Amino acid sequence: MGIGMGMERSPFRWLLPAAVLALLVLAWELVVRLNQLPPYILPSPLLVAQTLVKDRVVLFQSMLVTLHTTVLALAFAVLGGVGLALVFASSRIVEFSLFPIAVILQVTPIIAIAPLMLIYLSTDTAVLVCAWIVAFFPVLANTTLGLKSIDPNLRDLFRLSGASGWQTLVQLKLPTALPYFLGGLRIAGGLALIGAVVGEIAAGSAGQGSGLAFRIVESAYRLNIPRLFASLLLISFAGILIYGVLSLVSWLALRRWHESELGAG
């Protein structure tokens, strides 16, 4: 256990993945150079980096559009998911009535829904709805599970102490559900980005949009493969950024009392 904890806190935790990534990039560069591949087949990492610098204004503006949609969809997913989970926890009839609908939204491929959204909604709204649909269910499901995972002994103690429903919710149910909610939030953050990208691709196929996925579609049509790879790189960076921020929020909220984060400092 001591060795494991030492590895988690040592620089090797970050240096090893960075070294593997550097080797992969080096191998990519060698494959392009040794086989003399043209940029429209496979651009080199150096050319992708140069494109990222050359087209930085357009690409970073598109990245901000995608991030704005993702964050907004995640916020709506949190509001709707937590609110509906509280209703589910207090009414089994409502849960039995509405939860299957949420499951249907989750299991229906978003790539099939996106073109329909573009028919009935404006481009920006359609992309936002696509991102919200895929981010909503993890928040709802995890928060509902957390609200149902109360220790029966603690629940009985609150009841014997004469605690009101509000006191039980604030002092027992919500703290119990918080780790579950934060776990669902980390999942929902990545899914919201995926939903936004899918929506933007569908909009880009129709000649609309301005996010990073639209730049991917545009670059593919124009055979501007270096810009396509640069857009993909920024989408990956956006995903890492979202996951890192949500992981930090989870650590700050749980580090002093929950066993999942007690040893992560």
C-alpha positions in Angstrom: 0.0 0.0 0.0 2.9 2.4 0.8 4.5 1.8 -2.6 1.1 2.4 -4.3 0.5 5.6 -2.4 4.0 6.8 -3.2 3.5 6.2 -6.9 0.2 8.1 -6.8 1.9 11.1 -5.2 5.2 11.0 -7.1 5.9 12.8 -10.4 5.9 9.4 -12.2 2.1 9.6 -12.1 2.3 12.4 -14.7 5.7 11.7 -16.3 4.9 8.2 -17.4 1.7 9.1 -19.5 3.6 12.1 -20.8 6.5 9.9 -21.9 4.1 7.4 -23.6 2.4 10.3 -25.4 5.7 11.7 -26.6 6.7 8.3 -27.9 3.5 8.0 -29.8 3.9 11.5 -31.4 7.5 10.6 -32.3 6.3 7.4 -33.9 3.7 9.3 -35.8 6.3 11.8 -37.1 8.6 8.9 -38.2 5.8 7.1 -40.1 5.0 10.2 -42.0 8.6 11.0 -42.8 9.8 7.5 -43.7 6.8 6.8 -45.9 6.8 10.4 -47.3 3.0 10.6 -46.8 1.4 13.7 -48.3 -0.5 16.0 -45.8 -3.9 15.1 -47.3 -3.3 11.5 -46.3 -1.7 12.0 -42.9 -0.1 15.3 -41.8 2.9 15.2 -39.5 2.5 16.3 -35.9 4.8 19.3 -36.7 2.5 20.4 -39.5 -0.6 20.0 -37.2 1.1 22.2 -34.7 2.0 24.8 -37.3 -1.7 24.8 -38.5 -2.8 25.2 -34.9 -0.7 28.3 -34.7 -1.5 29.7 -38.1 -5.3 29.2 -37.8 -5.4 29.9 -34.0 -7.9 32.7 -34.3 -10.6 30.7 -36.1 -9.9 27.5 -34.2 -9.9 29.0 -30.7 -13.1 31.0 -31.5 -14.7 27.7 -32.5 -13.4 26.0 -29.4 -15.1 28.7 -27.3 -18.4 28.1 -29.1 -18.1 24.4 -28.4 -17.2 24.9 -24.7 -20.0 27.4 -24.2 -22.5 24.9 -25.6 -21.0 22.1 -23.4 -21.0 24.1 -20.2 -24.6 25.4 -20.8 -25.9 21.9 -21.5 -24.1 20.5 -18.4 -25.7 23.3 -16.3 -29.1 22.5 -17.6 -28.4 18.7 -17.0 -27.5 19.4 -13.4 -30.6 21.5 -12.8 -32.9 19.1 -14.4 -31.2 15.9 -13.2 -30.9 16.9 -9.6 -34.4 18.4 -9.5 -36.0 15.3 -11.0 -34.0 13.0 -8.7 -35.4 14.8 -5.7 -38.9 14.3 -7.0 -38.1 10.6 -7.7 -36.8 10.2 -4.2 -40.0 11.5 -2.7 -42.5 9.9 -5.0 -42.2 6.3 -6.3 -45.2 6.9 -8.6 -43.5 9.8 -10.4 -40.3 7.7 -10.7 -42.0 4.7 -12.2 -43.8 7.1 -14.6 -40.9 9.2 -15.9 -37.7 7.1 -15.4 -38.4 4.9 -18.5 -38.7 8.0 -20.6 -35.2 9.2 -19.4 -33.9 5.7 -20.2 -35.3 6.0 -23.7 -33.6 9.3 -24.2 -30.3 7.8 -23.0 -30.3 4.7 -25.2 -31.5 6.4 -28.4 -28.3 7.2 -30.4 -27.8 11.0 -30.4 -26.6 10.9 -34.0 -30.1 9.8 -35.0 -31.8 12.5 -33.0 -29.5 15.4 -34.1 -31.0 15.7 -37.7 -34.5 15.9 -36.3 -33.5 18.6 -33.8 -32.1 20.7 -36.7 -35.5 20.5 -38.5 -37.5 21.8 -35.6 -35.1 24.0 -33.8 -32.5 26.7 -34.6 -28.9 25.5 -35.1 -27.6 26.7 -31.7 -30.6 25.4 -29.8 -30.5 22.0 -31.6 -26.8 21.5 -30.7 -27.6 22.5 -27.1 -30.4 20.0 -26.9 -28.2 17.2 -28.2 -25.6 17.9 -25.6 -28.2 18.2 -22.8 -29.9 14.8 -23.8 -26.7 12.8 -23.3 -25.6 14.7 -20.2 -28.9 14.5 -18.4 -29.2 10.8 -17.6 -25.9 10.3 -15.7 -26.8 13.1 -13.4 -30.3 11.9 -12.9 -29.4 8.2 -12.4 -26.4 8.8 -10.0 -28.2 11.4 -7.9 -31.3 9.2 -7.6 -29.1 6.3 -6.5 -27.4 8.5 -4.0 -30.6 9.7 -2.5 -31.7 6.1 -2.1 -28.4 4.9 -0.5 -29.1 6.3 2.9 -28.0 4.2 5.9 -31.2 2.8 7.4 -29.8 3.3 10.9 -29.2 7.0 10.3 -32.6 7.4 8.8 -34.2 5.8 11.8 -32.1 8.1 14.1 -33.3 11.2 12.3 -36.9 10.0 12.6 -36.5 9.3 16.3 -34.9 12.7 16.8 -38.0 14.3 15.3 -36.1 15.8 12.4 -38.3 17.5 9.8 -38.3 16.5 6.1 -36.2 19.5 5.2 -33.7 18.7 7.9 -33.4 15.1 6.8 -32.9 16.2 3.2 -30.2 18.8 4.0 -28.4 17.0 6.7 -28.7 13.4 5.6 -29.9 12.8 2.1 -27.9 15.4 0.2 -24.6 14.7 1.9 -25.1 11.0 1.2 -26.0 11.7 -2.5 -23.1 14.1 -3.1 -20.4 11.6 -4.0 -22.8 9.9 -6.4 -23.8 13.2 -7.9 -20.2 14.2 -8.4 -19.4 10.9 -10.1 -22.3 11.4 -12.4 -21.2 15.0 -13.1 -17.7 13.8 -14.3 -19.4 11.4 -16.7 -21.9 14.0 -17.8 -19.2 16.5 -18.6 -17.6 14.3 -21.2 -20.9 13.2 -22.6 -22.0 16.8 -22.9 -19.0 17.5 -25.1 -19.7 14.4 -27.2 -23.3 15.5 -27.6 -22.2 19.0 -28.6 -19.7 17.6 -31.2 -22.4 15.3 -32.7 -24.8 18.1 -33.0 -22.2 20.4 -34.6 -21.3 17.6 -37.1 -24.9 17.3 -38.0 -25.2 21.1 -38.4 -22.0 21.2 -40.3 -23.2 18.6 -42.8 -26.1 21.0 -43.5 -23.6 23.9 -43.9 -24.4 25.5 -40.6 -22.6 26.0 -37.3 -19.3 27.5 -36.0 -18.0 25.1 -33.4 -14.9 22.8 -33.6 -16.9 19.9 -35.1 -18.1 22.2 -37.8 -14.5 23.0 -38.6 -13.8 19.3 -38.8 -16.6 18.8 -41.4 -15.5 21.9 -43.3 -11.9 20.8 -43.3 -12.9 17.3 -44.5 -14.8 18.8 -47.4 -11.9 21.0 -48.4 -9.3 18.2 -47.8 -7.6 20.5 -45.3 -6.5 17.5 -43.2 -4.0 19.4 -41.0 -6.7 21.7 -39.8 -9.0 18.7 -39.3 -6.3 17.2 -37.0 -5.8 20.5 -35.2 -9.5 20.7 -34.5 -9.5 17.1 -33.2 -6.6 18.1 -30.9 -8.5 21.0 -29.5 -11.6 18.8 -28.9 -9.4 16.4 -27.0 -7.9 19.3 -25.0 -11.4 20.6 -24.2 -12.4 17.1 -22.9 -9.4 16.9 -20.7 -10.0 20.4 -19.4 -13.6 19.6 -18.5 -12.7 16.4 -16.8 -9.9 18.1 -14.9 -12.1 20.9 -13.7 -14.9 18.5 -12.6 -12.4 16.2 -10.9 -11.0 19.2 -9.0 -14.5 20.2 -7.9 -15.1 16.7 -6.7 -11.8 16.6 -4.8 -12.5 19.9 -3.1 -16.0 18.9 -2.1 -15.1 15.4 -0.7 -11.4 15.6 0.4 -12.1 16.2 4.1 -14.7 13.6 4.8 -15.3 11.0 2.0 -13.2 7.9 1.8 -12.9 8.2 -2.0 -10.8 11.3 -1.7 -9.2 11.1 1.7 -6.0 9.6 0.3 -5.8 11.7 -2.8 -4.2 14.7 -1.3 
